[in-house]
Each structure stands twice: as C-alpha cells, then as structure tokens.
Amino acid sequence: MPDIPGAGAGWFSVRARWGYAIAITVLALDQVSKYWASSSLHYLDPVVVTPWFNFMLAHNTGAAFSFLADAGGWQRWFFTVVSFVVSGVILVWLARLPSSRFWLGVALGLILGGGIGNLWDRIALGYVVDFISLHYGDWYWPAFNVADSAISVGALLIVLDSFFPARQ
C-alpha cells in the first residue's frame, strides 16, 4: 500500500472530531458565561473578586482590545465575514490534520470555539459580551471573555507547536 501523506485525516477523523469536541465545549462555556454575565452584572459596574480581578459587563463592537470599536458600525459586518472565513479555514485545517499533530488539533479547536462564540454575539447582539477584567493598580487590561481566552491559549499552543517538528 502506498504511503499517503495525511492518511487518517478527513472531516470525521479522530483528530478532527477532537477539535470539534473542544470547539463545542468552548462555545458552550462561552455562551453560558456570557448569559450569566449579561443577566447578573450591571453594565460597566465592576464587581470586585480580588484586588486584581473584577467581573465587569462590557460590550465590545470592535475586535480585540476594542480595535475599531468606534468605527461607525461597518466593523460588525467586516468582523463577521472575517470570522466566517477563518472558521472555514480552521474546519478544513482540522479535517486535513495528520493524527500526529495532537496539540495543533487542540489549538485549532480552542480557536474555532472561541471564534464562533464571539461570532454568535456579533451576529445576534451587534457586539461581543466581555466581563472579565484584570488590573494592577490603575492599569487595566481590556475586558475579555471565555472565547477570547480560548483563542489566546490556542494561538499560544500553535506557536509552541511550531517549535516541535511533526513526527513522521
């Protein structure tokens, strides 16, 4: 039998199914946590948890760190299209991923789930619900959510995975 590159890959391969399961889990955790934040917190009114961590409901009409948040509305549809395209690329990437690339599959699942979670908000609400606020003294990190965290961890895993050659 000839050696076929990427053998075992496909839409329903083990690696792809793991990626989908991670994405669905992230999506569910993200939406449940955003529902909790939206129904329990008051807009821009912080609830102190620790001296460096608050829950604070915020609505982000832009991208990461509120990039283009005040752009006038066109950014909602721009980021919606970008999210659809990136999600499609990740779905194809997962389907073609060799079974030896476990951590890359985890990373793609995290990014896919987080991206779809924020995409859902953007389509349904016109903004992304953020509610986690970290700070030190008077320095505040922009508010974020579970989806943003998953995307960030996924991106970090992709970078780390790039340092290790794929097993043959």
Rosetta constraint file for C-alpha pairs under 8 A:
AtomPair CA 3 CA 7 HARMONIC 7.93 0.50
AtomPair CA 6 CA 96 HARMONIC 6.62 0.50
AtomPair CA 6 CA 97 HARMONIC 6.76 0.50
AtomPair CA 6 CA 98 HARMONIC 4.90 0.50
AtomPair CA 6 CA 99 HARMONIC 7.90 0.50
AtomPair CA 7 CA 98 HARMONIC 6.88 0.50
AtomPair CA 8 CA 13 HARMONIC 6.20 0.50
AtomPair CA 8 CA 98 HARMONIC 6.69 0.50
AtomPair CA 8 CA 99 HARMONIC 6.70 0.50
AtomPair CA 9 CA 13 HARMONIC 5.36 0.50
AtomPair CA 9 CA 14 HARMONIC 7.97 0.50
AtomPair CA 9 CA 15 HARMONIC 7.43 0.50
AtomPair CA 9 CA 16 HARMONIC 7.61 0.50
AtomPair CA 9 CA 95 HARMONIC 5.80 0.50
AtomPair CA 9 CA 96 HARMONIC 5.01 0.50
AtomPair CA 9 CA 97 HARMONIC 5.73 0.50
AtomPair CA 9 CA 98 HARMONIC 5.53 0.50
AtomPair CA 9 CA 99 HARMONIC 6.86 0.50
AtomPair CA 10 CA 16 HARMONIC 7.10 0.50
AtomPair CA 10 CA 94 HARMONIC 7.91 0.50
AtomPair CA 10 CA 95 HARMONIC 4.37 0.50
AtomPair CA 10 CA 96 HARMONIC 5.60 0.50
AtomPair CA 10 CA 97 HARMONIC 7.76 0.50
AtomPair CA 11 CA 16 HARMONIC 6.18 0.50
AtomPair CA 11 CA 17 HARMONIC 7.82 0.50
AtomPair CA 11 CA 92 HARMONIC 7.81 0.50
AtomPair CA 11 CA 94 HARMONIC 7.56 0.50
AtomPair CA 11 CA 95 HARMONIC 4.46 0.50
AtomPair CA 11 CA 96 HARMONIC 7.65 0.50
AtomPair CA 12 CA 16 HARMONIC 5.98 0.50
AtomPair CA 12 CA 17 HARMONIC 5.94 0.50
AtomPair CA 12 CA 95 HARMONIC 7.18 0.50
AtomPair CA 13 CA 17 HARMONIC 6.12 0.50
AtomPair CA 13 CA 95 HARMONIC 6.99 0.50
AtomPair CA 14 CA 18 HARMONIC 6.18 0.50
AtomPair CA 14 CA 99 HARMONIC 7.32 0.50
AtomPair CA 15 CA 19 HARMONIC 6.28 0.50
AtomPair CA 15 CA 94 HARMONIC 7.09 0.50
AtomPair CA 15 CA 95 HARMONIC 7.75 0.50
AtomPair CA 15 CA 97 HARMONIC 6.97 0.50
AtomPair CA 15 CA 98 HARMONIC 7.44 0.50
AtomPair CA 15 CA 99 HARMONIC 5.68 0.50
AtomPair CA 15 CA 102 HARMONIC 7.05 0.50
AtomPair CA 15 CA 105 HARMONIC 6.29 0.50
AtomPair CA 16 CA 20 HARMONIC 6.17 0.50
AtomPair CA 16 CA 94 HARMONIC 5.02 0.50
AtomPair CA 16 CA 95 HARMONIC 5.33 0.50
AtomPair CA 16 CA 97 HARMONIC 7.34 0.50
AtomPair CA 16 CA 105 HARMONIC 7.18 0.50
AtomPair CA 17 CA 21 HARMONIC 6.07 0.50
AtomPair CA 18 CA 22 HARMONIC 6.18 0.50
AtomPair CA 18 CA 105 HARMONIC 7.30 0.50
AtomPair CA 18 CA 106 HARMONIC 7.39 0.50
AtomPair CA 18 CA 109 HARMONIC 7.61 0.50
AtomPair CA 19 CA 23 HARMONIC 6.14 0.50
AtomPair CA 19 CA 94 HARMONIC 6.80 0.50
AtomPair CA 19 CA 105 HARMONIC 5.49 0.50
AtomPair CA 19 CA 106 HARMONIC 5.81 0.50
AtomPair CA 19 CA 108 HARMONIC 6.50 0.50
AtomPair CA 19 CA 109 HARMONIC 4.17 0.50
AtomPair CA 19 CA 110 HARMONIC 7.71 0.50
AtomPair CA 20 CA 24 HARMONIC 6.10 0.50
AtomPair CA 20 CA 109 HARMONIC 6.00 0.50
AtomPair CA 21 CA 25 HARMONIC 6.14 0.50
AtomPair CA 21 CA 109 HARMONIC 7.47 0.50
AtomPair CA 22 CA 26 HARMONIC 6.14 0.50
AtomPair CA 22 CA 106 HARMONIC 7.00 0.50
AtomPair CA 22 CA 109 HARMONIC 5.12 0.50
AtomPair CA 22 CA 110 HARMONIC 6.21 0.50
AtomPair CA 22 CA 113 HARMONIC 7.07 0.50
AtomPair CA 23 CA 27 HARMONIC 6.04 0.50
AtomPair CA 23 CA 109 HARMONIC 4.61 0.50
AtomPair CA 23 CA 110 HARMONIC 5.60 0.50
AtomPair CA 23 CA 111 HARMONIC 7.44 0.50
AtomPair CA 23 CA 112 HARMONIC 5.59 0.50
AtomPair CA 23 CA 113 HARMONIC 3.70 0.50
AtomPair CA 23 CA 114 HARMONIC 7.25 0.50
AtomPair CA 24 CA 28 HARMONIC 6.10 0.50
AtomPair CA 24 CA 113 HARMONIC 5.99 0.50
AtomPair CA 25 CA 29 HARMONIC 6.17 0.50
AtomPair CA 25 CA 113 HARMONIC 7.38 0.50
AtomPair CA 26 CA 30 HARMONIC 5.90 0.50
AtomPair CA 26 CA 110 HARMONIC 6.64 0.50
AtomPair CA 26 CA 113 HARMONIC 5.10 0.50
AtomPair CA 26 CA 114 HARMONIC 6.29 0.50
AtomPair CA 26 CA 117 HARMONIC 7.86 0.50
AtomPair CA 26 CA 146 HARMONIC 7.61 0.50
AtomPair CA 26 CA 147 HARMONIC 6.92 0.50
AtomPair CA 26 CA 150 HARMONIC 7.14 0.50
AtomPair CA 27 CA 31 HARMONIC 6.12 0.50
AtomPair CA 27 CA 113 HARMONIC 4.91 0.50
AtomPair CA 27 CA 114 HARMONIC 6.25 0.50
AtomPair CA 27 CA 116 HARMONIC 6.80 0.50
AtomPair CA 27 CA 117 HARMONIC 5.18 0.50
AtomPair CA 27 CA 147 HARMONIC 7.27 0.50
AtomPair CA 28 CA 32 HARMONIC 6.07 0.50
AtomPair CA 29 CA 33 HARMONIC 6.01 0.50
AtomPair CA 29 CA 146 HARMONIC 7.18 0.50
AtomPair CA 30 CA 34 HARMONIC 6.10 0.50
AtomPair CA 30 CA 114 HARMONIC 7.48 0.50
AtomPair CA 30 CA 117 HARMONIC 6.27 0.50
AtomPair CA 30 CA 145 HARMONIC 7.25 0.50
AtomPair CA 30 CA 146 HARMONIC 5.06 0.50
AtomPair CA 30 CA 147 HARMONIC 5.64 0.50
AtomPair CA 31 CA 35 HARMONIC 6.05 0.50
AtomPair CA 31 CA 117 HARMONIC 6.64 0.50
AtomPair CA 32 CA 36 HARMONIC 6.22 0.50
AtomPair CA 33 CA 37 HARMONIC 6.14 0.50
AtomPair CA 33 CA 146 HARMONIC 7.44 0.50
AtomPair CA 34 CA 38 HARMONIC 5.98 0.50
AtomPair CA 34 CA 129 HARMONIC 6.21 0.50
AtomPair CA 34 CA 130 HARMONIC 7.40 0.50
AtomPair CA 34 CA 131 HARMONIC 7.60 0.50
AtomPair CA 34 CA 145 HARMONIC 7.63 0.50
AtomPair CA 35 CA 39 HARMONIC 6.07 0.50
AtomPair CA 36 CA 40 HARMONIC 5.77 0.50
AtomPair CA 36 CA 41 HARMONIC 7.97 0.50
AtomPair CA 37 CA 41 HARMONIC 5.38 0.50
AtomPair CA 37 CA 57 HARMONIC 6.34 0.50
AtomPair CA 37 CA 131 HARMONIC 6.42 0.50
AtomPair CA 38 CA 42 HARMONIC 7.69 0.50
AtomPair CA 38 CA 57 HARMONIC 6.80 0.50
AtomPair CA 38 CA 129 HARMONIC 7.65 0.50
AtomPair CA 41 CA 45 HARMONIC 7.32 0.50
AtomPair CA 41 CA 47 HARMONIC 7.90 0.50
AtomPair CA 41 CA 55 HARMONIC 7.77 0.50
AtomPair CA 41 CA 56 HARMONIC 6.80 0.50
AtomPair CA 41 CA 57 HARMONIC 5.93 0.50
AtomPair CA 42 CA 46 HARMONIC 7.94 0.50
AtomPair CA 42 CA 56 HARMONIC 7.52 0.50
AtomPair CA 42 CA 57 HARMONIC 6.29 0.50
AtomPair CA 43 CA 56 HARMONIC 7.02 0.50
AtomPair CA 43 CA 57 HARMONIC 4.90 0.50
AtomPair CA 43 CA 58 HARMONIC 5.98 0.50
AtomPair CA 44 CA 56 HARMONIC 5.64 0.50
AtomPair CA 44 CA 57 HARMONIC 5.39 0.50
AtomPair CA 44 CA 58 HARMONIC 5.73 0.50
AtomPair CA 45 CA 56 HARMONIC 5.80 0.50
AtomPair CA 45 CA 57 HARMONIC 7.00 0.50
AtomPair CA 46 CA 54 HARMONIC 5.91 0.50
AtomPair CA 46 CA 55 HARMONIC 5.67 0.50
AtomPair CA 46 CA 56 HARMONIC 4.42 0.50
AtomPair CA 46 CA 57 HARMONIC 7.50 0.50
AtomPair CA 47 CA 54 HARMONIC 5.38 0.50
AtomPair CA 47 CA 55 HARMONIC 5.12 0.50
AtomPair CA 47 CA 56 HARMONIC 6.26 0.50
AtomPair CA 48 CA 53 HARMONIC 6.54 0.50
AtomPair CA 48 CA 54 HARMONIC 4.54 0.50
AtomPair CA 48 CA 55 HARMONIC 6.65 0.50
AtomPair CA 49 CA 53 HARMONIC 5.62 0.50
AtomPair CA 49 CA 54 HARMONIC 5.22 0.50
AtomPair CA 49 CA 55 HARMONIC 7.14 0.50
AtomPair CA 50 CA 54 HARMONIC 6.81 0.50
AtomPair CA 51 CA 136 HARMONIC 7.94 0.50
AtomPair CA 52 CA 134 HARMONIC 5.68 0.50
AtomPair CA 52 CA 135 HARMONIC 4.95 0.50
AtomPair CA 52 CA 136 HARMONIC 5.62 0.50
AtomPair CA 52 CA 137 HARMONIC 7.78 0.50
AtomPair CA 53 CA 132 HARMONIC 7.59 0.50
AtomPair CA 53 CA 133 HARMONIC 5.83 0.50
AtomPair CA 53 CA 134 HARMONIC 4.69 0.50
AtomPair CA 53 CA 135 HARMONIC 6.33 0.50
AtomPair CA 54 CA 132 HARMONIC 6.37 0.50
AtomPair CA 54 CA 133 HARMONIC 5.04 0.50
AtomPair CA 54 CA 134 HARMONIC 6.40 0.50
AtomPair CA 55 CA 131 HARMONIC 5.41 0.50
AtomPair CA 55 CA 132 HARMONIC 5.07 0.50
AtomPair CA 55 CA 133 HARMONIC 5.86 0.50
AtomPair CA 56 CA 130 HARMONIC 7.63 0.50
AtomPair CA 56 CA 131 HARMONIC 4.67 0.50
AtomPair CA 56 CA 132 HARMONIC 6.15 0.50
AtomPair CA 56 CA 133 HARMONIC 6.26 0.50
AtomPair CA 56 CA 143 HARMONIC 7.57 0.50
AtomPair CA 57 CA 129 HARMONIC 7.12 0.50
AtomPair CA 57 CA 130 HARMONIC 5.90 0.50
AtomPair CA 57 CA 131 HARMONIC 4.42 0.50
AtomPair CA 57 CA 132 HARMONIC 7.75 0.50
AtomPair CA 58 CA 129 HARMONIC 6.06 0.50
AtomPair CA 58 CA 130 HARMONIC 5.07 0.50
AtomPair CA 58 CA 131 HARMONIC 5.95 0.50
AtomPair CA 58 CA 143 HARMONIC 7.06 0.50
AtomPair CA 59 CA 127 HARMONIC 5.76 0.50
AtomPair CA 59 CA 128 HARMONIC 5.62 0.50
AtomPair CA 59 CA 129 HARMONIC 4.98 0.50
AtomPair CA 59 CA 130 HARMONIC 6.04 0.50
AtomPair CA 60 CA 66 HARMONIC 5.93 0.50
AtomPair CA 60 CA 69 HARMONIC 6.59 0.50
AtomPair CA 60 CA 127 HARMONIC 5.23 0.50
AtomPair CA 60 CA 128 HARMONIC 4.99 0.50
AtomPair CA 60 CA 129 HARMONIC 6.47 0.50
AtomPair CA 60 CA 130 HARMONIC 6.93 0.50
AtomPair CA 61 CA 66 HARMONIC 6.96 0.50
AtomPair CA 61 CA 68 HARMONIC 7.73 0.50
AtomPair CA 61 CA 69 HARMONIC 4.86 0.50
AtomPair CA 61 CA 70 HARMONIC 7.62 0.50
AtomPair CA 61 CA 73 HARMONIC 7.94 0.50
AtomPair CA 61 CA 75 HARMONIC 7.61 0.50
AtomPair CA 61 CA 76 HARMONIC 6.63 0.50
AtomPair CA 61 CA 122 HARMONIC 7.73 0.50
AtomPair CA 61 CA 126 HARMONIC 6.72 0.50
AtomPair CA 61 CA 127 HARMONIC 4.40 0.50
AtomPair CA 61 CA 128 HARMONIC 6.34 0.50
AtomPair CA 62 CA 66 HARMONIC 4.71 0.50
AtomPair CA 62 CA 67 HARMONIC 5.15 0.50
AtomPair CA 62 CA 68 HARMONIC 4.89 0.50
AtomPair CA 62 CA 69 HARMONIC 3.76 0.50
AtomPair CA 62 CA 70 HARMONIC 7.38 0.50
AtomPair CA 62 CA 71 HARMONIC 8.00 0.50
AtomPair CA 62 CA 75 HARMONIC 6.58 0.50
AtomPair CA 62 CA 76 HARMONIC 7.15 0.50
AtomPair CA 62 CA 127 HARMONIC 7.51 0.50
AtomPair CA 63 CA 67 HARMONIC 4.97 0.50
AtomPair CA 63 CA 68 HARMONIC 6.66 0.50
AtomPair CA 63 CA 69 HARMONIC 7.06 0.50
AtomPair CA 63 CA 79 HARMONIC 7.32 0.50
AtomPair CA 65 CA 142 HARMONIC 5.63 0.50
AtomPair CA 65 CA 143 HARMONIC 7.76 0.50
AtomPair CA 66 CA 142 HARMONIC 7.78 0.50
AtomPair CA 68 CA 75 HARMONIC 6.86 0.50
AtomPair CA 69 CA 75 HARMONIC 7.65 0.50
AtomPair CA 71 CA 75 HARMONIC 6.49 0.50
AtomPair CA 73 CA 77 HARMONIC 7.85 0.50
AtomPair CA 74 CA 78 HARMONIC 6.39 0.50
AtomPair CA 75 CA 79 HARMONIC 5.89 0.50
AtomPair CA 76 CA 80 HARMONIC 6.12 0.50
AtomPair CA 76 CA 122 HARMONIC 6.57 0.50
AtomPair CA 76 CA 123 HARMONIC 7.98 0.50
AtomPair CA 76 CA 126 HARMONIC 6.49 0.50
AtomPair CA 76 CA 127 HARMONIC 7.44 0.50
AtomPair CA 77 CA 81 HARMONIC 6.16 0.50
AtomPair CA 78 CA 82 HARMONIC 6.25 0.50
AtomPair CA 79 CA 83 HARMONIC 5.93 0.50
AtomPair CA 80 CA 84 HARMONIC 6.27 0.50
AtomPair CA 80 CA 119 HARMONIC 6.15 0.50
AtomPair CA 80 CA 122 HARMONIC 6.86 0.50
AtomPair CA 80 CA 123 HARMONIC 7.12 0.50
AtomPair CA 81 CA 85 HARMONIC 6.23 0.50
AtomPair CA 82 CA 86 HARMONIC 6.07 0.50
AtomPair CA 83 CA 87 HARMONIC 5.94 0.50
AtomPair CA 83 CA 115 HARMONIC 6.46 0.50
AtomPair CA 83 CA 116 HARMONIC 7.38 0.50
AtomPair CA 83 CA 119 HARMONIC 6.34 0.50
AtomPair CA 84 CA 88 HARMONIC 6.18 0.50
AtomPair CA 84 CA 119 HARMONIC 7.89 0.50
AtomPair CA 85 CA 89 HARMONIC 6.26 0.50
AtomPair CA 86 CA 90 HARMONIC 6.16 0.50
AtomPair CA 87 CA 91 HARMONIC 6.17 0.50
AtomPair CA 87 CA 112 HARMONIC 5.92 0.50
AtomPair CA 87 CA 115 HARMONIC 7.08 0.50
AtomPair CA 87 CA 116 HARMONIC 7.32 0.50
AtomPair CA 88 CA 92 HARMONIC 6.35 0.50
AtomPair CA 89 CA 93 HARMONIC 6.06 0.50
AtomPair CA 90 CA 94 HARMONIC 6.01 0.50
AtomPair CA 90 CA 108 HARMONIC 6.47 0.50
AtomPair CA 90 CA 112 HARMONIC 6.65 0.50
AtomPair CA 91 CA 95 HARMONIC 6.26 0.50
AtomPair CA 91 CA 112 HARMONIC 7.89 0.50
AtomPair CA 92 CA 96 HARMONIC 6.28 0.50
AtomPair CA 93 CA 97 HARMONIC 5.97 0.50
AtomPair CA 94 CA 105 HARMONIC 6.46 0.50
AtomPair CA 94 CA 108 HARMONIC 7.02 0.50
AtomPair CA 97 CA 101 HARMONIC 6.77 0.50
AtomPair CA 97 CA 105 HARMONIC 7.27 0.50
AtomPair CA 100 CA 166 HARMONIC 6.89 0.50
AtomPair CA 100 CA 167 HARMONIC 6.22 0.50
AtomPair CA 100 CA 168 HARMONIC 7.76 0.50
AtomPair CA 101 CA 105 HARMONIC 6.27 0.50
AtomPair CA 101 CA 166 HARMONIC 6.70 0.50
AtomPair CA 101 CA 167 HARMONIC 7.98 0.50
AtomPair CA 102 CA 106 HARMONIC 6.40 0.50
AtomPair CA 103 CA 107 HARMONIC 6.11 0.50
AtomPair CA 103 CA 157 HARMONIC 6.88 0.50
AtomPair CA 103 CA 158 HARMONIC 7.77 0.50
AtomPair CA 103 CA 161 HARMONIC 6.70 0.50
AtomPair CA 104 CA 108 HARMONIC 6.12 0.50
AtomPair CA 104 CA 157 HARMONIC 6.93 0.50
AtomPair CA 104 CA 158 HARMONIC 5.94 0.50
AtomPair CA 104 CA 161 HARMONIC 6.41 0.50
AtomPair CA 105 CA 109 HARMONIC 6.15 0.50
AtomPair CA 106 CA 110 HARMONIC 6.25 0.50
AtomPair CA 106 CA 154 HARMONIC 7.29 0.50
AtomPair CA 107 CA 111 HARMONIC 6.26 0.50
AtomPair CA 107 CA 153 HARMONIC 7.29 0.50
AtomPair CA 107 CA 154 HARMONIC 3.98 0.50
AtomPair CA 107 CA 155 HARMONIC 6.65 0.50
AtomPair CA 107 CA 157 HARMONIC 5.59 0.50
AtomPair CA 107 CA 158 HARMONIC 6.08 0.50
AtomPair CA 108 CA 112 HARMONIC 5.93 0.50
AtomPair CA 108 CA 154 HARMONIC 6.36 0.50
AtomPair CA 109 CA 113 HARMONIC 6.05 0.50
AtomPair CA 109 CA 154 HARMONIC 7.69 0.50
AtomPair CA 110 CA 114 HARMONIC 6.10 0.50
AtomPair CA 110 CA 150 HARMONIC 5.11 0.50
AtomPair CA 110 CA 151 HARMONIC 5.89 0.50
AtomPair CA 110 CA 153 HARMONIC 7.37 0.50
AtomPair CA 110 CA 154 HARMONIC 5.26 0.50
AtomPair CA 111 CA 115 HARMONIC 5.85 0.50
AtomPair CA 111 CA 150 HARMONIC 6.11 0.50
AtomPair CA 111 CA 151 HARMONIC 4.34 0.50
AtomPair CA 111 CA 152 HARMONIC 7.70 0.50
AtomPair CA 111 CA 154 HARMONIC 5.41 0.50
AtomPair CA 111 CA 155 HARMONIC 7.23 0.50
AtomPair CA 112 CA 116 HARMONIC 6.10 0.50
AtomPair CA 112 CA 151 HARMONIC 7.71 0.50
AtomPair CA 113 CA 117 HARMONIC 6.10 0.50
AtomPair CA 113 CA 147 HARMONIC 7.03 0.50
AtomPair CA 113 CA 150 HARMONIC 7.56 0.50
AtomPair CA 113 CA 151 HARMONIC 8.00 0.50
AtomPair CA 114 CA 118 HARMONIC 6.35 0.50
AtomPair CA 114 CA 146 HARMONIC 7.31 0.50
AtomPair CA 114 CA 147 HARMONIC 3.78 0.50
AtomPair CA 114 CA 148 HARMONIC 6.15 0.50
AtomPair CA 114 CA 149 HARMONIC 7.74 0.50
AtomPair CA 114 CA 150 HARMONIC 5.57 0.50
AtomPair CA 114 CA 151 HARMONIC 5.46 0.50
AtomPair CA 115 CA 119 HARMONIC 5.99 0.50
AtomPair CA 115 CA 147 HARMONIC 6.69 0.50
AtomPair CA 115 CA 148 HARMONIC 7.96 0.50
AtomPair CA 115 CA 151 HARMONIC 7.01 0.50
AtomPair CA 116 CA 120 HARMONIC 5.94 0.50
AtomPair CA 117 CA 121 HARMONIC 6.63 0.50
AtomPair CA 117 CA 147 HARMONIC 5.95 0.50
AtomPair CA 118 CA 122 HARMONIC 6.20 0.50
AtomPair CA 118 CA 128 HARMONIC 5.86 0.50
AtomPair CA 118 CA 147 HARMONIC 6.49 0.50
AtomPair CA 118 CA 148 HARMONIC 7.98 0.50
AtomPair CA 119 CA 123 HARMONIC 6.21 0.50
AtomPair CA 119 CA 128 HARMONIC 7.99 0.50
AtomPair CA 120 CA 124 HARMONIC 5.99 0.50
AtomPair CA 121 CA 125 HARMONIC 5.33 0.50
AtomPair CA 121 CA 126 HARMONIC 6.70 0.50
AtomPair CA 121 CA 127 HARMONIC 6.02 0.50
AtomPair CA 121 CA 128 HARMONIC 5.12 0.50
AtomPair CA 121 CA 129 HARMONIC 6.95 0.50
AtomPair CA 122 CA 126 HARMONIC 4.54 0.50
AtomPair CA 122 CA 127 HARMONIC 4.75 0.50
AtomPair CA 122 CA 128 HARMONIC 5.61 0.50
AtomPair CA 123 CA 127 HARMONIC 7.85 0.50
AtomPair CA 129 CA 145 HARMONIC 7.21 0.50
AtomPair CA 130 CA 143 HARMONIC 5.67 0.50
AtomPair CA 130 CA 144 HARMONIC 4.66 0.50
AtomPair CA 130 CA 145 HARMONIC 4.92 0.50
AtomPair CA 131 CA 143 HARMONIC 5.95 0.50
AtomPair CA 131 CA 144 HARMONIC 5.91 0.50
AtomPair CA 131 CA 145 HARMONIC 5.85 0.50
AtomPair CA 132 CA 143 HARMONIC 5.29 0.50
AtomPair CA 132 CA 144 HARMONIC 5.19 0.50
AtomPair CA 132 CA 145 HARMONIC 5.78 0.50
AtomPair CA 133 CA 140 HARMONIC 7.31 0.50
AtomPair CA 133 CA 141 HARMONIC 6.63 0.50
AtomPair CA 133 CA 142 HARMONIC 6.78 0.50
AtomPair CA 133 CA 143 HARMONIC 4.72 0.50
AtomPair CA 133 CA 144 HARMONIC 6.80 0.50
AtomPair CA 134 CA 140 HARMONIC 6.07 0.50
AtomPair CA 134 CA 141 HARMONIC 5.52 0.50
AtomPair CA 134 CA 142 HARMONIC 7.72 0.50
AtomPair CA 134 CA 143 HARMONIC 7.32 0.50
AtomPair CA 135 CA 139 HARMONIC 5.52 0.50
AtomPair CA 135 CA 140 HARMONIC 4.23 0.50
AtomPair CA 135 CA 141 HARMONIC 5.84 0.50
AtomPair CA 136 CA 140 HARMONIC 6.51 0.50
AtomPair CA 144 CA 148 HARMONIC 6.05 0.50
AtomPair CA 144 CA 149 HARMONIC 7.47 0.50
AtomPair CA 145 CA 149 HARMONIC 6.37 0.50
AtomPair CA 146 CA 150 HARMONIC 6.21 0.50
AtomPair CA 147 CA 151 HARMONIC 6.18 0.50
AtomPair CA 148 CA 152 HARMONIC 6.15 0.50
AtomPair CA 149 CA 153 HARMONIC 6.16 0.50
AtomPair CA 150 CA 154 HARMONIC 5.95 0.50
AtomPair CA 151 CA 155 HARMONIC 6.09 0.50
AtomPair CA 152 CA 156 HARMONIC 6.22 0.50
AtomPair CA 153 CA 157 HARMONIC 6.17 0.50
AtomPair CA 154 CA 158 HARMONIC 6.28 0.50
AtomPair CA 155 CA 159 HARMONIC 6.40 0.50
AtomPair CA 156 CA 160 HARMONIC 6.20 0.50
AtomPair CA 157 CA 161 HARMONIC 5.84 0.50
AtomPair CA 158 CA 162 HARMONIC 6.18 0.50
AtomPair CA 159 CA 163 HARMONIC 7.12 0.50
AtomPair CA 160 CA 164 HARMONIC 7.43 0.50
AtomPair CA 161 CA 165 HARMONIC 7.94 0.50
